[in-house]
Amino acid sequence: MIRFTASPVTIDAADGEGRREIMGLAAPYNVEATVADGTTVKFLPGSLPVEGAAPKLIMNHDLTAAIGVVSERVEDENGVYFVARISKTAAGNDALELAKDGVLDAVSVGAEPIEAEYDDKGVLVIALAKWLELSLVPLGAFPEAKITQVAASKKEENTMNEITTPEVAAEAPAAAPTAPVWAAAKAEREFAMPTAGEYLAAYHAGGQTWSNVNAAYKQNVAKKQTAIEAALAQDLTTDTPGLLPTPVLGPVFVGKSYVAPFLSEVGTRAMPNSSGKSFIRPTFTQYTAAGLQTEGQAVTSQKATISANTVSRTTVAGGVFLSQQDVDFTDPAALEQILNDLAGEYLIKADEIAVDACVSGSTTLGQWDGTPEDLILFLYGAARDIADGTNLFPTHIVFGPDTWAKIGSLVDADNRPVFPSIGAPNLLGTNTLGAGNVTNWSTINPLGLRTIVDSNCADKTMVVFHGPGMEIYQNIRGIMSVEDPELLGRNFTYYGYLATFVPKATLLQKITWV
């Protein structure tokens, strides 16, 4: 059930046979507020019924503590207004006393949504609801939702559409006043407190009627104000800054993703455990040969040569000093946040080194002119050069976000995407934008290549390559820490070893564009 606290109300009651009514704004329209269960709701105009079964008047949304009934309901563009009658029971009398004492000084609507939906901000927008009850409550969602008057009056007849205009005391005959009687006699005359029906009906009537009745209401409120009420000083938050906490809402927002698209897709190999700053990676530089043999003649013979390629280990590291105070005083803990960031920065840097090695170790194929036709020529040209003499074919293509956007926006002569979101007849590949992730953005695969979109890749550059032709070796050592008693803190370093090797440059074909 939605429980929604409304705007200010007036209570008009008597302990004996007099009138026992409250009136006011039950719920404003098009106003967002957080209700008892934490949901933010907004009532649309016409969402609360003004006809049909009358809502019960209860205490604090407790359906077992009924004290009356809502007798009249009307609405305008601002909200729905009400008049409620309090029953002459012990609970009703208690409620009146609590209202007089200022304990219960607001009302709250209890409604069950019938037609409602959540908007883009997560606000529950209610178009139609079943109004079940109206509660007297001590605290409301709005600061202004307070009971403004508790008064006693004798029993009299009132309706929502009739106003009893306060009568003016008789005076000696005089010339007809040129100003409204209310305005002319305001300083000399006192008027009775308007009833709930008079006040609400005058509000809807508007104009001078509303002005006169509202003035009478304010006059009576001021007249009945106690000396204590008039003299009370205000304490605001500006007067008590020393008591106002400033909470820190975690977790810390991280404006980047700690991923290594190139390393994740190509994969890394174990770094040799041997000592030394480098290791040897052997490759064939000349292969043996075979051929047709003529009887009695020597067979084809060619020696194999294997070169010793030196691969150097590089160290990737980052460090930070954390004071002991920063460790002890922060919440969320700075230690965890900063070390997570340090590890993430290591990963990003290692990925950058590997991508740069791929680009620099590749063979330049040429410059693409930006057209679909030329792209197809280059992709097949790269596949041709990779396969020539090797029987190997390209498996991957790596480029930055700029090249990814360029290729993904290519269209044919009929303005259809060359790499559409759904594979269409006579179009190449797929570009399932909604199915991608950060290591494989959208599976856009020109001619079936595995796509790697990596922001570490050089602008306006793509490399088509055979996956095993790009070797990456890594040994992540993790965190090293040393206490610093002199500075009262601790030094942290995250480090690892990385090595890259391109065994055959023609297995990596670089294409640039302008």
Sequence and secondary structure as in RCSB ss.txt:
>XXXX:A:sequence
MIRFTASPVTIDAADGEGRREIMGLAAPYNVEATVADGTTVKFLPGSLPVEGAAPKLIMNHDLTAAIGVVSERVE
DENGVYFVARISKTAAGNDALELAKDGVLDAVSVGAEPIEAEYDDKGVLVIALAKWLELSLVPLGAFPEAKITQV
AASKKEENTMNEITTPEVAAEAPAAAPTAPVWAAAKAEREFAMPTAGEYLAAYHAGGQTWSNVNAAYKQNVAKKQ
TAIEAALAQDLTTDTPGLLPTPVLGPVFVGKSYVAPFLSEVGTRAMPNSSGKSFIRPTFTQYTAAGLQTEGQAVT
SQKATISANTVSRTTVAGGVFLSQQDVDFTDPAALEQILNDLAGEYLIKADEIAVDACVSGSTTLGQWDGTPEDL
ILFLYGAARDIADGTNLFPTHIVFGPDTWAKIGSLVDADNRPVFPSIGAPNLLGTNTLGAGNVTNWSTINPLGLR
TIVDSNCADKTMVVFHGPGMEIYQNIRGIMSVEDPELLGRNFTYYGYLATFVPKATLLQKITWV
>XXXX:A:secstr
 EEEE S EEEE  SSSS  EEEEEEEETT EEE TTS EEEE TT S SSSS  EEEETTEEEEEEEEEEEEEE
ETTEEEEEEEE SSHHHHHHHHHHHTTSS EEEEEEEEEEEEE TTS EEEEEEEEEEEEEES  SSTT  EEEE
E        TT                SS HHHHHTTT       HHHHHHHHHH HHHHHHHHHHHHHHHHHT 
 HHHHH     GGG GGG      SS   SS    HHHHHH  EE   SSSSEEEEEEEEE        TTS   
    EEEEEEEE EEEEEEEEEEHHHHHH SS HHHHHHHHHHHHHHHHHHHHHHHHHHHTSEEEEEE S HHHH
HHHHHHHHHHHHTTT     EEEE HHHHHHHHT B TTS BSS SS  TT  S   GGG BTTBSS   GGG E
EEE TTS TTEEEEE GGGSEEEEEEEEEEEEEETTTTEEEEEEEEEEEEE S GGGEEEEEE 
